[in-house]
């Protein structure tokens, strides 16, 4: 029996897209990962896991949201509402991103109204910070919504290829990556469209701030820990279909690790795992989405035989 490989690929593509679209309608969580079930489908009964979940939410609600927002308002030039938490001084802002992810996931899991309220408040505050950056820092900050200390000096010089302030700071891309993830998660798990809008404008900022850097300068920049920035742009590509985000995902891929993995060489001795693993996750996302993009579209039958 003869097989038409293009028709088989087309059928697999159509099936994959069909499953994706069904899941896309079913739940916000399925918009990026169609092979997972929504968090709301799982209900924990009384026991140690339910206790851990309840305790987790209790701890989340002990935090003062305005104190978590404080680094973002400070860097945007907005008046202080509350003192920022002193923990992780020098890495201000990244905890706010983690917190936003946690609120979104716990709201999606439990329907907790206070988690939703806080999530929406944080998003409204972050939107105000993004708008303030557009106004107060038009030369480098259009779309920016990070809380990295000394943001103005770091990013205004980095865009010109000067990495002195960038290297003197505590991993700025790693810092802002956590807010990228928080904004994405608020849309992904909780279906918040305003968060998606802020996220994509923030992605555009990331593209623009590095647009004048050569490939060699990009790789030098990526020598510092940067979280999963390549995954962030790959997700933006899947959310929009805009090729500029896939291009950015590839530019934010660290060749030091990627080339070694492609050649089958282990160069991980004495390297920080938390630095390397997110890069590899991003490589996988780029490969996954590139494969889906490059699969042939299914042939449309004319009805004739």
GULUM-166608 format. One record per residue: z negated, y, x of N, C-alpha, C, CB in turn; residue number from 1; residue in three letters. Coordinates in steps of 0.1 Angstrom, whole numbers. Glycine has a CB too. Example, Ala and Ser with C-alpha at 12.3 -4.5 7.8 and 13.67 -1.06 7.14 Angstrom:
# GULUM-166608
<site <-78 -57 132> <-78 -45 123> <-78 -33 132> <-90 -45 113> 1 'ALA'>
<site <-71 -22 128> <-71 -11 137> <-79 0 129> <-57 -6 141> 2 'SER'>
This chain:
# GULUM-166608
<site <0 -12 8> <0 0 0> <0 12 9> <-12 0 -10> 1 'UNK'>
<site <9 22 6> <10 34 14> <0 45 8> <24 39 14> 2 'UNK'>
<site <-6 52 17> <-15 63 13> <-10 76 17> <-29 60 18> 3 'UNK'>
<site <-10 86 8> <-7 100 12> <-20 107 16> <0 107 0> 4 'UNK'>
<site <-21 109 29> <-34 114 34> <-37 128 29> <-34 114 50> 5 'UNK'>
<site <-26 136 27> <-28 150 22> <-33 150 8> <-15 158 23> 6 'UNK'>
<site <-28 140 0> <-33 139 -14> <-47 134 -14> <-24 129 -22> 7 'UNK'>
<site <-51 125 -5> <-65 120 -4> <-74 132 0> <-66 109 6> 8 'UNK'>
<site <-70 140 10> <-78 151 14> <-79 161 2> <-72 158 26> 9 'UNK'>
<site <-68 163 -5> <-68 172 -16> <-78 168 -27> <-54 174 -22> 10 'UNK'>
<site <-78 155 -29> <-87 149 -39> <-101 152 -35> <-84 134 -42> 11 'UNK'>
<site <-104 149 -22> <-118 151 -17> <-122 165 -18> <-119 145 -3> 12 'UNK'>
<site <-113 174 -15> <-115 188 -15> <-118 193 -30> <-104 196 -10> 13 'UNK'>
<site <-110 188 -39> <-112 192 -53> <-125 186 -58> <-101 186 -62> 14 'UNK'>
<site <-129 174 -54> <-141 168 -59> <-153 176 -53> <-142 154 -54> 15 'UNK'>
<site <-152 180 -40> <-163 187 -34> <-165 201 -41> <-160 189 -19> 16 'UNK'>
<site <-154 208 -43> <-154 221 -50> <-160 219 -64> <-141 227 -50> 17 'UNK'>
<site <-155 209 -71> <-160 207 -84> <-175 205 -85> <-153 195 -91> 18 'UNK'>
<site <-180 197 -76> <-195 194 -76> <-202 207 -72> <-198 183 -65> 19 'UNK'>
<site <-196 215 -63> <-202 227 -59> <-203 237 -70> <-195 234 -47> 20 'UNK'>
<site <-192 238 -78> <-192 248 -89> <-201 244 -100> <-178 249 -94> 21 'UNK'>
<site <-202 231 -103> <-212 226 -113> <-226 230 -109> <-211 211 -115> 22 'UNK'>
<site <-229 228 -96> <-243 231 -91> <-244 246 -91> <-245 225 -77> 23 'UNK'>
<site <-234 253 -87> <-234 268 -87> <-239 274 -100> <-220 274 -83> 24 'UNK'>
<site <-234 268 -111> <-238 273 -124> <-252 269 -128> <-228 267 -135> 25 'UNK'>
<site <-256 257 -123> <-269 251 -127> <-281 259 -121> <-269 237 -122> 26 'UNK'>
<site <-280 264 -109> <-291 270 -103> <-288 279 -92> <-301 259 -99> 27 'UNK'>
<site <-296 290 -91> <-293 299 -79> <-295 292 -66> <-303 311 -80> 28 'UNK'>
<site <-304 283 -66> <-307 276 -53> <-295 268 -48> <-319 266 -55> 29 'UNK'>
<site <-286 264 -57> <-275 256 -54> <-263 264 -48> <-270 248 -65> 30 'UNK'>
<site <-264 277 -47> <-253 285 -43> <-249 283 -29> <-256 300 -46> 31 'UNK'>
<site <-258 278 -20> <-254 276 -6> <-255 261 -3> <-263 283 3> 32 'UNK'>
<site <-264 253 -10> <-267 240 -6> <-265 231 -18> <-281 238 0> 33 'UNK'>
<site <-253 227 -21> <-251 219 -34> <-256 205 -34> <-236 219 -37> 34 'UNK'>
<site <-261 200 -22> <-266 187 -22> <-281 186 -24> <-263 180 -8> 35 'UNK'>
<site <-287 197 -28> <-302 198 -31> <-305 200 -45> <-309 208 -22> 36 'UNK'>
<site <-317 196 -50> <-321 199 -63> <-329 211 -64> <-329 187 -69> 37 'UNK'>
<site <-329 219 -75> <-336 231 -76> <-351 228 -75> <-334 238 -89> 38 'UNK'>
<site <-358 238 -68> <-373 236 -67> <-380 235 -80> <-379 248 -59> 39 'UNK'>
<site <-374 241 -91> <-380 241 -104> <-380 227 -110> <-374 251 -113> 40 'UNK'>
<site <-372 218 -105> <-371 204 -110> <-383 196 -107> <-358 198 -106> 41 'UNK'>
<site <-391 200 -97> <-402 192 -92> <-415 199 -97> <-401 191 -77> 42 'UNK'>
<site <-423 191 -104> <-436 196 -108> <-447 187 -101> <-438 196 -123> 43 'UNK'>
<site <-456 193 -94> <-466 185 -87> <-478 183 -97> <-472 193 -75> 44 'UNK'>
<site <-483 171 -97> <-494 167 -105> <-507 169 -97> <-493 152 -111> 45 'UNK'>
<site <-518 168 -104> <-531 170 -96> <-532 160 -85> <-543 168 -106> 46 'UNK'>
<site <-536 165 -73> <-537 157 -61> <-537 166 -49> <-526 147 -61> 47 'UNK'>
<site <-536 161 -37> <-536 169 -25> <-525 178 -24> <-537 160 -13> 48 'UNK'>
<site <-513 174 -28> <-501 183 -27> <-502 195 -36> <-488 175 -29> 49 'UNK'>
<site <-507 192 -49> <-508 203 -58> <-519 213 -53> <-512 197 -72> 50 'UNK'>
<site <-530 207 -47> <-540 215 -42> <-535 224 -31> <-552 207 -37> 51 'UNK'>
<site <-527 219 -22> <-521 226 -11> <-512 237 -17> <-513 217 -2> 52 'UNK'>
<site <-504 234 -27> <-495 244 -33> <-503 256 -39> <-486 238 -44> 53 'UNK'>
<site <-514 252 -46> <-522 263 -53> <-529 271 -42> <-533 256 -62> 54 'UNK'>
<site <-534 265 -31> <-540 272 -20> <-531 281 -13> <-547 262 -10> 55 'UNK'>
<site <-518 277 -12> <-508 285 -5> <-506 298 -13> <-495 277 -4> 56 'UNK'>
<site <-504 296 -26> <-502 308 -35> <-514 317 -35> <-499 304 -49> 57 'UNK'>
<site <-526 311 -35> <-538 319 -34> <-538 328 -22> <-551 310 -35> 58 'UNK'>
<site <-535 322 -10> <-535 329 2> <-524 340 2> <-533 320 14> 59 'UNK'>
<site <-512 337 -3> <-502 347 -4> <-506 359 -11> <-489 341 -10> 60 'UNK'>
<site <-513 357 -22> <-517 368 -31> <-529 376 -25> <-520 363 -44> 61 'UNK'>
<site <-535 371 -15> <-546 379 -8> <-540 390 1> <-554 369 1> 62 'UNK'>
<site <-527 389 4> <-521 399 13> <-519 412 5> <-508 394 19> 63 'UNK'>
<site <-519 423 12> <-516 436 7> <-501 439 9> <-525 448 13> 64 'UNK'>
<site <-493 439 -1> <-479 440 1> <-475 453 8> <-472 439 -13> 65 'UNK'>
<site <-481 464 5> <-478 477 11> <-480 476 26> <-486 488 5> 66 'UNK'>
<site <-490 469 31> <-493 467 45> <-481 459 52> <-506 461 48> 67 'UNK'>
<site <-476 450 44> <-465 442 50> <-452 450 50> <-463 429 41> 68 'UNK'>
<site <-451 460 41> <-439 468 40> <-440 480 50> <-437 474 26> 69 'UNK'>
<site <-452 483 55> <-454 494 63> <-445 495 75> <-468 494 68> 70 'UNK'>
<site <-442 485 83> <-433 486 94> <-419 491 91> <-432 473 102> 71 'UNK'>
<site <-414 486 79> <-400 490 75> <-400 505 71> <-396 481 63> 72 'UNK'>
<site <-410 509 64> <-411 523 60> <-412 532 73> <-423 526 51> 73 'UNK'>
<site <-420 528 82> <-421 535 95> <-408 537 102> <-432 529 104> 74 'UNK'>
<site <-401 526 104> <-388 527 111> <-377 535 103> <-383 513 114> 75 'UNK'>
<site <-379 535 90> <-369 542 82> <-372 557 81> <-368 536 68> 76 'UNK'>
<site <-384 561 86> <-388 575 85> <-394 579 72> <-376 584 88> 77 'UNK'>
<site <-400 569 64> <-406 572 52> <-421 574 53> <-403 561 41> 78 'UNK'>
<site <-428 581 44> <-442 583 45> <-450 570 44> <-447 593 34> 79 'UNK'>
<site <-461 570 51> <-469 558 51> <-476 556 38> <-479 559 63> 80 'UNK'>
<site <-476 544 33> <-484 540 21> <-496 533 24> <-475 532 11> 81 'UNK'>
<site <-496 525 35> <-507 517 39> <-506 514 54> <-509 504 31> 82 'UNK'>
<site <-517 511 61> <-516 508 75> <-510 493 76> <-531 508 81> 83 'UNK'>
<site <-502 492 86> <-496 478 88> <-507 469 94> <-484 479 98> 84 'UNK'>
<site <-505 456 92> <-514 446 97> <-512 446 113> <-511 432 92> 85 'UNK'>
<site <-523 446 120> <-523 447 135> <-518 434 141> <-536 451 140> 86 'UNK'>
<site <-519 422 134> <-515 410 140> <-500 410 144> <-517 398 129> 87 'UNK'>
<site <-497 404 155> <-483 403 160> <-478 417 163> <-474 396 150> 88 'UNK'>
<site <-487 426 168> <-483 439 172> <-471 438 182> <-494 447 178> 89 'UNK'>
<site <-461 446 180> <-449 445 188> <-438 436 182> <-452 439 202> 90 'UNK'>
<site <-442 428 172> <-432 420 164> <-433 424 150> <-435 405 166> 91 'UNK'>
<site <-437 437 147> <-439 442 134> <-427 440 125> <-443 457 134> 92 'UNK'>
<site <-429 435 113> <-418 434 104> <-414 420 101> <-406 441 109> 93 'UNK'>
<site <-415 411 111> <-410 397 109> <-419 390 99> <-410 390 122> 94 'UNK'>
<site <-432 393 98> <-440 386 89> <-436 390 74> <-455 390 91> 95 'UNK'>
<site <-432 402 72> <-427 406 59> <-415 398 55> <-423 421 59> 96 'UNK'>
<site <-407 394 64> <-395 385 60> <-400 372 56> <-386 384 72> 97 'UNK'>
<site <-409 366 64> <-415 353 60> <-422 354 46> <-425 348 71> 98 'UNK'>
<site <-429 365 44> <-436 366 31> <-426 367 20> <-445 379 32> 99 'UNK'>
<site <-415 374 21> <-405 374 10> <-400 361 7> <-394 384 14> 100 'UNK'>
<site <-397 353 18> <-392 339 16> <-403 331 8> <-389 332 29> 101 'UNK'>
<site <-415 332 12> <-426 324 6> <-427 328 -9> <-439 327 13> 102 'UNK'>
<site <-427 341 -12> <-428 345 -26> <-416 339 -34> <-428 360 -27> 103 'UNK'>
<site <-404 340 -29> <-393 335 -36> <-394 320 -39> <-380 338 -29> 104 'UNK'>
<site <-398 312 -28> <-398 298 -30> <-409 294 -39> <-401 291 -16> 105 'UNK'>
<site <-421 300 -38> <-432 297 -47> <-429 301 -62> <-445 303 -42> 106 'UNK'>
<site <-422 312 -63> <-418 316 -77> <-409 305 -83> <-412 330 -77> 107 'UNK'>
<site <-399 301 -75> <-389 291 -79> <-396 278 -82> <-378 289 -69> 108 'UNK'>
<site <-406 275 -75> <-413 262 -76> <-422 262 -89> <-421 258 -64> 109 'UNK'>
<site <-429 273 -91> <-440 273 -101> <-438 283 -112> <-453 276 -94> 110 'UNK'>
<site <-429 292 -111> <-428 303 -121> <-439 313 -120> <-427 296 -134> 111 'UNK'>
<site <-447 313 -109> <-458 322 -108> <-454 337 -110> <-465 320 -95> 112 'UNK'>
<site <-459 343 -120> <-455 357 -124> <-458 367 -113> <-461 361 -137> 113 'UNK'>
<site <-470 365 -107> <-474 375 -96> <-465 374 -84> <-489 372 -92> 114 'UNK'>
<site <-461 362 -80> <-451 360 -69> <-438 367 -72> <-448 345 -67> 115 'UNK'>
<site <-434 366 -85> <-421 373 -89> <-423 388 -88> <-417 369 -103> 116 'UNK'>
<site <-434 393 -93> <-437 407 -93> <-437 413 -79> <-450 410 -100> 117 'UNK'>
<site <-444 406 -70> <-445 410 -56> <-431 410 -49> <-455 402 -49> 118 'UNK'>
<site <-424 399 -52> <-411 398 -46> <-402 410 -50> <-404 385 -50> 119 'UNK'>
<site <-402 413 -63> <-394 424 -68> <-398 437 -63> <-394 424 -84> 120 'UNK'>
<site <-411 439 -61> <-416 451 -55> <-412 453 -41> <-432 452 -56> 121 'UNK'>
<site <-413 442 -33> <-408 442 -19> <-394 446 -18> <-411 429 -12> 122 'UNK'>
<site <-386 440 -27> <-371 442 -27> <-368 457 -30> <-364 433 -37> 123 'UNK'>
<site <-376 463 -40> <-373 477 -43> <-377 486 -31> <-382 481 -56> 124 'UNK'>
<site <-388 482 -24> <-392 490 -13> <-382 489 -1> <-406 486 -8> 125 'UNK'>
<site <-377 477 1> <-367 475 12> <-354 482 9> <-365 460 13> 126 'UNK'>
<site <-351 483 -4> <-339 490 -8> <-341 505 -4> <-336 489 -23> 127 'UNK'>
<site <-353 510 -7> <-356 524 -4> <-355 527 11> <-370 528 -9> 128 'UNK'>
<site <-360 517 19> <-359 518 34> <-345 518 38> <-367 507 40> 129 'UNK'>
<site <-336 509 32> <-322 509 36> <-315 522 33> <-315 497 29> 130 'UNK'>
<site <-318 527 22> <-312 540 18> <-317 551 27> <-315 544 3> 131 'UNK'>
<site <-330 551 31> <-335 561 40> <-329 560 54> <-350 560 41> 132 'UNK'>
<site <-326 548 59> <-320 546 71> <-305 551 71> <-319 531 75> 133 'UNK'>
<site <-299 549 60> <-285 555 58> <-286 570 60> <-279 552 44> 134 'UNK'>
<site <-296 577 55> <-297 591 55> <-303 596 69> <-306 596 44> 135 'UNK'>
<site <-313 590 73> <-320 595 85> <-314 590 98> <-335 590 84> 136 'UNK'>
<site <-307 579 98> <-301 574 111> <-287 571 109> <-309 562 116> 137 'UNK'>
<site <-278 580 105> <-264 577 102> <-256 573 114> <-258 590 96> 138 'UNK'>
<site <-261 576 126> <-253 572 138> <-255 557 142> <-257 581 150> 139 'UNK'>
<site <-266 551 138> <-268 537 141> <-274 529 130> <-276 536 153> 140 'UNK'>
<site <-279 535 119> <-288 528 110> <-282 526 96> <-300 535 108> 141 'UNK'>
<site <-269 528 94> <-263 526 81> <-264 511 77> <-248 531 80> 142 'UNK'>
<site <-272 508 67> <-274 494 62> <-286 487 68> <-262 486 65> 143 'UNK'>
<site <-292 494 78> <-303 487 85> <-316 487 76> <-306 495 98> 144 'UNK'>
<site <-323 476 77> <-336 475 69> <-346 467 77> <-333 469 55> 145 'UNK'>
<site <-346 469 90> <-355 461 99> <-368 469 101> <-349 458 112> 146 'UNK'>
<site <-378 461 106> <-391 467 109> <-394 466 124> <-402 461 101> 147 'UNK'>
<site <-385 463 132> <-387 461 146> <-392 475 152> <-374 457 154> 148 'UNK'>
<site <-403 474 160> <-408 487 166> <-398 493 175> <-421 484 173> 149 'UNK'>
<site <-397 506 175> <-388 514 183> <-374 511 180> <-391 511 198> 150 'UNK'>
<site <-371 509 167> <-357 505 163> <-347 515 167> <-357 504 148> 151 'UNK'>
<site <-350 528 166> <-340 538 169> <-335 537 183> <-345 552 166> 152 'UNK'>
<site <-345 535 193> <-341 535 207> <-334 522 210> <-353 536 216> 153 'UNK'>
<site <-338 511 204> <-332 498 207> <-318 497 202> <-340 486 200> 154 'UNK'>
<site <-315 500 189> <-302 498 184> <-292 509 187> <-303 497 169> 155 'UNK'>
<site <-297 521 189> <-288 532 192> <-282 531 206> <-295 546 191> 156 'UNK'>
<site <-290 524 215> <-285 522 229> <-277 508 230> <-296 522 239> 157 'UNK'>
<site <-282 498 222> <-275 485 223> <-261 487 218> <-283 475 214> 158 'UNK'>
<site <-258 495 208> <-244 496 203> <-235 502 214> <-244 505 190> 159 'UNK'>
<site <-241 508 224> <-232 513 235> <-232 504 247> <-238 527 239> 160 'UNK'>
<site <-238 492 245> <-238 483 256> <-249 484 266> <-225 484 264> 161 'UNK'>
<site <-259 493 263> <-271 495 271> <-282 486 265> <-275 510 271> 162 'UNK'>
<site <-287 476 273> <-296 466 268> <-310 469 274> <-292 453 272> 163 'UNK'>
<site <-313 480 280> <-326 483 286> <-337 483 276> <-326 496 294> 164 'UNK'>
<site <-336 490 265> <-346 491 255> <-347 478 247> <-343 503 245> 165 'UNK'>
<site <-335 471 245> <-335 459 238> <-343 448 246> <-320 454 236> 166 'UNK'>
<site <-341 447 259> <-347 437 267> <-362 441 269> <-341 436 281> 167 'UNK'>
<site <-366 453 268> <-380 457 269> <-388 454 257> <-381 472 272> 168 'UNK'>
<site <-381 452 245> <-387 450 233> <-390 435 231> <-379 455 221> 169 'UNK'>
<site <-398 431 221> <-401 417 218> <-391 412 208> <-416 416 212> 170 'UNK'>
<site <-381 405 214> <-370 398 207> <-366 404 193> <-375 384 204> 171 'UNK'>
<site <-359 416 194> <-355 423 182> <-347 415 172> <-348 435 185> 172 'UNK'>
<site <-337 407 177> <-329 400 167> <-337 389 160> <-317 394 174> 173 'UNK'>
<site <-346 382 168> <-355 373 162> <-363 379 151> <-364 366 172> 174 'UNK'>
<site <-368 391 153> <-376 399 144> <-368 401 131> <-380 412 150> 175 'UNK'>
<site <-356 407 132> <-349 411 120> <-343 399 113> <-338 421 123> 176 'UNK'>
<site <-341 388 121> <-336 376 114> <-345 371 103> <-334 365 125> 177 'UNK'>
<site <-358 373 105> <-367 368 94> <-366 376 81> <-382 369 99> 178 'UNK'>
<site <-362 389 82> <-360 396 70> <-346 392 64> <-360 411 72> 179 'UNK'>
<site <-336 390 72> <-324 385 67> <-326 372 59> <-314 381 79> 180 'UNK'>
<site <-334 363 64> <-337 351 57> <-345 353 44> <-345 341 66> 181 'UNK'>
<site <-355 363 45> <-362 366 33> <-353 371 22> <-373 376 36> 182 'UNK'>
<site <-344 380 25> <-335 386 15> <-326 376 9> <-327 398 21> 183 'UNK'>
<site <-321 367 18> <-312 356 14> <-320 347 4> <-307 348 25> 184 'UNK'>
<site <-332 344 8> <-340 334 0> <-344 340 -14> <-353 330 7> 185 'UNK'>
<site <-346 353 -15> <-349 359 -28> <-337 358 -37> <-353 374 -26> 186 'UNK'>
<site <-325 358 -32> <-313 356 -40> <-311 341 -42> <-301 362 -33> 187 'UNK'>
<site <-313 333 -31> <-310 319 -32> <-319 311 -41> <-310 313 -18> 188 'UNK'>
<site <-332 314 -40> <-342 306 -48> <-345 313 -61> <-354 304 -40> 189 'UNK'>
<site <-345 326 -61> <-350 334 -73> <-339 341 -80> <-360 344 -69> 190 'UNK'>
<site <-327 341 -75> <-315 346 -82> <-315 362 -83> <-315 341 -96> 191 'UNK'>
<site <-322 368 -73> <-323 383 -73> <-310 389 -67> <-335 388 -66> 192 'UNK'>
<site <-302 395 -75> <-289 401 -71> <-291 413 -62> <-281 404 -83> 193 'UNK'>
<site <-301 421 -65> <-304 433 -57> <-307 429 -42> <-316 441 -62> 194 'UNK'>
<site <-314 418 -40> <-317 413 -27> <-304 409 -20> <-326 401 -28> 195 'UNK'>
<site <-295 403 -27> <-282 399 -22> <-274 411 -17> <-273 391 -32> 196 'UNK'>
<site <-274 422 -25> <-268 434 -21> <-273 440 -8> <-268 444 -32> 197 'UNK'>
<site <-287 440 -7> <-293 445 5> <-290 436 17> <-309 446 3> 198 'UNK'>
<site <-290 423 15> <-287 414 25> <-273 416 31> <-288 399 20> 199 'UNK'>
<site <-263 417 22> <-249 419 27> <-247 432 34> <-240 418 15> 200 'UNK'>
<site <-254 443 29> <-253 456 37> <-259 455 50> <-259 467 28> 201 'UNK'>
<site <-270 447 51> <-277 445 64> <-268 437 73> <-291 437 61> 202 'UNK'>
<site <-261 427 68> <-251 420 76> <-240 429 81> <-245 408 67> 203 'UNK'>
<site <-235 438 73> <-225 447 77> <-231 456 88> <-221 456 65> 204 'UNK'>
<site <-243 460 87> <-249 467 99> <-249 459 111> <-264 471 95> 205 'UNK'>
<site <-252 446 110> <-253 438 122> <-239 436 129> <-258 424 119> 206 'UNK'>
<site <-228 436 120> <-215 436 126> <-211 449 132> <-205 433 114> 207 'UNK'>
<site <-215 460 126> <-211 473 131> <-218 477 144> <-214 484 121> 208 'UNK'>
<site <-231 473 145> <-239 477 156> <-235 469 169> <-254 474 154> 209 'UNK'>
<site <-228 458 167> <-223 450 179> <-208 451 180> <-227 436 177> 210 'UNK'>
<site <-201 459 172> <-186 459 172> <-180 463 185> <-181 468 161> 211 'UNK'>
<site <-187 471 193> <-181 476 205> <-185 468 217> <-185 491 208> 212 'UNK'>
<site <-193 457 215> <-197 449 226> <-186 439 229> <-210 442 223> 213 'UNK'>
<site <-184 436 242> <-174 426 246> <-180 412 244> <-170 428 261> 214 'UNK'>
<site <-172 402 244> <-177 388 243> <-188 385 254> <-166 378 244> 215 'UNK'>
<site <-186 390 266> <-195 388 277> <-208 395 274> <-190 393 290> 216 'UNK'>
<site <-208 407 268> <-220 415 265> <-227 408 253> <-217 429 261> 217 'UNK'>
<site <-220 402 244> <-226 395 233> <-234 383 238> <-215 390 223> 218 'UNK'>
<site <-229 376 248> <-236 364 253> <-248 369 261> <-226 356 262> 219 'UNK'>
<site <-247 380 268> <-259 385 275> <-269 389 265> <-255 398 284> 220 'UNK'>
<site <-266 395 254> <-275 399 244> <-282 386 238> <-268 407 233> 221 'UNK'>
<site <-274 376 236> <-279 364 230> <-288 355 240> <-268 355 225> 222 'UNK'>
<site <-289 360 252> <-299 353 261> <-313 355 257> <-297 358 276> 223 'UNK'>
<site <-316 365 249> <-329 367 243> <-330 360 230> <-332 382 241> 224 'UNK'>
<site <-341 355 227> <-343 347 214> <-338 355 202> <-358 343 212> 225 'UNK'>
<site <-330 349 194> <-325 357 183> <-325 349 169> <-310 361 186> 226 'UNK'>
<site <-333 339 169> <-334 332 156> <-321 325 153> <-339 341 145> 227 'UNK'>
<site <-318 325 140> <-306 318 135> <-296 329 130> <-309 308 124> 228 'UNK'>
<site <-293 339 138> <-284 349 133> <-270 344 130> <-283 360 144> 229 'UNK'>
<site <-266 334 138> <-252 328 134> <-253 321 121> <-248 318 145> 230 'UNK'>
<site <-263 315 117> <-265 309 104> <-265 320 93> <-277 300 102> 231 'UNK'>
<site <-271 331 96> <-272 342 86> <-258 347 82> <-280 354 92> 232 'UNK'>
<site <-249 349 92> <-236 353 90> <-227 343 83> <-229 358 103> 233 'UNK'>
<site <-230 330 87> <-223 319 80> <-226 319 65> <-226 305 87> 234 'UNK'>
<site <-239 321 62> <-243 321 48> <-236 333 41> <-258 323 47> 235 'UNK'>
<site <-235 344 48> <-229 356 42> <-214 353 39> <-230 368 51> 236 'UNK'>
<site <-208 345 48> <-194 341 46> <-193 333 33> <-188 334 58> 237 'UNK'>
<site <-202 323 32> <-201 314 20> <-204 322 7> <-211 303 21> 238 'UNK'>
<site <-213 332 8> <-216 340 -4> <-204 349 -8> <-228 349 -1> 239 'UNK'>
<site <-196 353 1> <-186 362 -2> <-171 358 0> <-188 375 6> 240 'UNK'>
<site <-169 348 9> <-156 344 13> <-149 354 22> <-148 342 0> 241 'UNK'>
<site <-157 364 27> <-151 374 36> <-151 369 50> <-159 387 34> 242 'UNK'>
<site <-139 369 56> <-138 363 70> <-146 371 80> <-123 363 73> 243 'UNK'>
<site <-149 383 78> <-156 391 88> <-169 385 91> <-157 406 84> 244 'UNK'>
<site <-175 378 81> <-188 372 83> <-187 359 91> <-195 369 70> 245 'UNK'>
<site <-177 352 89> <-174 340 98> <-172 344 112> <-163 331 92> 246 'UNK'>
<site <-164 354 114> <-161 359 127> <-174 364 134> <-151 372 127> 247 'UNK'>
<site <-183 370 126> <-196 374 132> <-205 362 135> <-203 384 122> 248 'UNK'>
<site <-204 352 127> <-212 340 129> <-208 334 143> <-210 330 118> 249 'UNK'>
<site <-195 334 146> <-191 328 158> <-194 337 170> <-175 326 158> 250 'UNK'>
<site <-194 350 168> <-198 359 179> <-212 359 182> <-194 374 175> 251 'UNK'>
<site <-220 355 172> <-235 354 174> <-239 340 178> <-242 358 161> 252 'UNK'>
<site <-229 331 182> <-232 318 187> <-234 318 202> <-221 308 182> 253 'UNK'>
<site <-245 313 207> <-248 313 221> <-241 302 228> <-263 312 223> 254 'UNK'>
<site <-231 306 237> <-223 296 244> <-231 287 253> <-212 303 251> 255 'UNK'>
<site <-242 293 259> <-250 285 268> <-254 271 262> <-263 293 271> 256 'UNK'>
<site <-257 271 249> <-261 259 243> <-249 252 236> <-272 261 232> 257 'UNK'>
<site <-240 260 230> <-229 254 223> <-220 247 232> <-221 265 215> 258 'UNK'>
<site <-216 253 243> <-207 246 253> <-213 233 258> <-203 256 264> 259 'UNK'>
<site <-226 234 261> <-232 222 267> <-233 211 257> <-247 225 271> 260 'UNK'>
<site <-236 214 244> <-236 204 233> <-222 198 231> <-241 210 220> 261 'UNK'>
<site <-212 207 232> <-198 202 230> <-193 193 241> <-188 214 229> 262 'UNK'>
<site <-199 195 253> <-195 186 265> <-204 174 266> <-196 195 277> 263 'UNK'>
<site <-214 173 257> <-224 162 258> <-234 163 269> <-216 149 259> 264 'UNK'>
<site <-236 175 274> <-246 178 284> <-259 182 279> <-240 188 294> 265 'UNK'>
<site <-270 176 284> <-284 180 280> <-289 191 289> <-293 168 280> 266 'UNK'>
<site <-290 203 284> <-295 214 293> <-307 220 287> <-284 225 294> 267 'UNK'>
<site <-315 212 280> <-327 217 272> <-340 216 280> <-328 209 260> 268 'UNK'>
<site <-340 210 292> <-353 209 299> <-359 223 301> <-351 202 312> 269 'UNK'>
<site <-372 224 298> <-380 236 300> <-375 248 292> <-379 240 315> 270 'UNK'>
<site <-368 245 281> <-364 255 272> <-372 255 259> <-349 254 268> 271 'UNK'>
<site <-375 267 253> <-383 268 241> <-376 263 229> <-387 283 239> 272 'UNK'>
<site <-381 252 223> <-375 246 212> <-372 255 200> <-383 234 207> 273 'UNK'>
<site <-382 264 197> <-380 273 186> <-369 283 188> <-394 280 183> 274 'UNK'>
<site <-365 285 200> <-354 293 203> <-341 286 201> <-355 299 218> 275 'UNK'>
<site <-340 273 205> <-327 266 205> <-324 260 192> <-328 255 216> 276 'UNK'>
<site <-333 255 185> <-330 247 172> <-323 256 162> <-343 242 166> 277 'UNK'>
<site <-327 269 159> <-320 277 150> <-305 279 154> <-326 290 148> 278 'UNK'>
<site <-302 280 167> <-288 281 171> <-280 269 167> <-288 283 186> 279 'UNK'>
<site <-286 257 169> <-278 245 165> <-276 244 150> <-286 233 170> 280 'UNK'>
<site <-286 248 142> <-285 249 128> <-273 258 124> <-298 254 121> 281 'UNK'>
<site <-272 269 131> <-261 278 128> <-247 272 132> <-263 291 136> 282 'UNK'>
<site <-247 264 144> <-235 257 147> <-230 248 136> <-237 250 161> 283 'UNK'>
<site <-240 241 131> <-236 231 120> <-231 238 108> <-249 223 117> 284 'UNK'>
<site <-237 249 104> <-233 257 92> <-218 262 94> <-242 268 89> 285 'UNK'>
<site <-215 267 106> <-202 272 109> <-192 260 108> <-201 278 123> 286 'UNK'>
<site <-195 249 114> <-186 237 114> <-184 232 99> <-192 226 122> 287 'UNK'>
<site <-195 232 92> <-194 227 78> <-185 236 70> <-208 227 72> 288 'UNK'>
<site <-187 249 71> <-179 258 63> <-165 259 68> <-186 272 63> 289 'UNK'>
<site <-163 258 81> <-149 258 86> <-142 246 82> <-150 258 102> 290 'UNK'>
<site <-148 235 81> <-141 223 76> <-137 224 61> <-151 210 77> 291 'UNK'>
<site <-146 230 53> <-143 232 39> <-131 242 38> <-155 237 31> 292 'UNK'>
<site <-131 252 46> <-121 262 46> <-108 257 50> <-125 274 54> 293 'UNK'>
<site <-107 248 59> <-95 243 65> <-89 231 58> <-97 240 79> 294 'UNK'>
<site <-97 225 48> <-91 214 41> <-80 218 32> <-102 207 32> 295 'UNK'>
<site <-69 210 31> <-58 214 23> <-61 215 8> <-46 204 24> 296 'UNK'>
<site <-56 225 1> <-58 226 -13> <-51 215 -20> <-53 240 -18> 297 'UNK'>
<site <-57 210 -31> <-51 199 -39> <-37 203 -44> <-60 194 -50> 298 'UNK'>
<site <-28 194 -44> <-15 196 -50> <-16 197 -65> <-5 186 -45> 299 'UNK'>
<site <-8 206 -71> <-8 207 -85> <4 199 -90> <-7 222 -90> 300 'UNK'>
<site <1 190 -99> <11 181 -104> <20 188 -114> <5 168 -111> 301 'UNK'>
<site <33 186 -114> <43 192 -123> <44 184 -136> <56 193 -117> 302 'UNK'>
<site <38 172 -136> <38 163 -147> <50 153 -147> <39 171 -160> 303 'UNK'>
<site <59 155 -137> <71 147 -135> <67 135 -126> <83 155 -130> 304 'UNK'>
<site <74 124 -128> <72 112 -120> <85 108 -114> <65 101 -128> 305 'UNK'>
